[in-house]
Amino acid sequence: MPSTSPQSGDWHNADILAALKKNGWTIASLSRHVGYTRGALYQALLRKWPKGEAIIAEAIGIQPQTIWPSRYLAKFKRDVKPRNVNKRKVA
């Protein structure tokens, strides 16, 4: 079982790279296979990039939501502003 971040539940980057290696890929070989430069897919490990995340997840054989739950669950959370933020208090 891959280790996850306590705050986000996302897999550790080393676990993602190890899972790729178990399936016969390196991040560089997978990047070149899909037509990107050798380090392009590494960006998906550092920041949100749905297309890159999908490529990595498919190579591992699971859904991107399993690897990066914080990136996908945030989509469904609403940012709610407190009411009356811009109104001044009358003394």
N, C-alpha and C positions, 0 to 999 in steps of 0.2 A: 504494500500500500504506500503510495507516495506521501511524503510529508507535506503538510499544508501550513500556510500562514495562519496564526491564531486569529488575526483580525479579519482577514478576507476569505480564508478557506481556499485560496488559490494554491496550485501546486508550486513547489520550489522549482526554479529554473533548472537546477541540476537534475531533478527528477524528470522533467520534460525531456531534457537532452538524453538522459539514460533510457527513457521509454523509446525515443527515436532510435537510439543505437540498438536496442533489443529488436527493433523491427527492421534493422538493416540500413538505417539512414544516419547521416550527420546533418546538422543544420545547413552546412554548406552544400552537401550533395543534394539535399531536398530542394534547396533554393535554386540550384542550377537545373535540376530536373524539371521544375515548373517554369523555367525561363527567366529567373531573376539572377542578380549578381549573388555571389557566394554568401554574403552576409545579410542579404535583404530580410530573410525570415527571422533573423535574430531580433529585428525590431519588434516583432510580435511578442517577444519575451519581455520587452522593456515597456511597451505602451500598447494601448488598445489599437488593434488593427484587425477587424473582423475577417478580412480575406486571408491574411496570413495565419490567423488563429485557426481558421477552417482547414487550411492546407496542413498545418502541423497536426491538428486533431485527427484528420483523415489518415495521415501516415501512421499515427499511433493506433487508430482503430476505435476512437471514442468521440463523443460530442465535445465541442469547444466549451460548453457550459460546465462540463465536468472538470476541465483543467482550470478555467478562469471563472468561477461562479460570481465573483465580485463584479466582473465586467458585464455580465449578462443580467444579473439580478438588479443592478442599478437602473436598468432600462425600465423596470416596472415600478420603481419607487417614484413617487411624485414629490417634487420640491414644492413645499407649501410655504408661502410667505406669511409671516404673522400679519394680522389685520392692523390697520391704522399705523403703519410704519412711517408714512410720510406726513402724518398729521401732527401739528404742534399741540402741546399741552397748554391750556389756557390757565394762567395763574389767578 
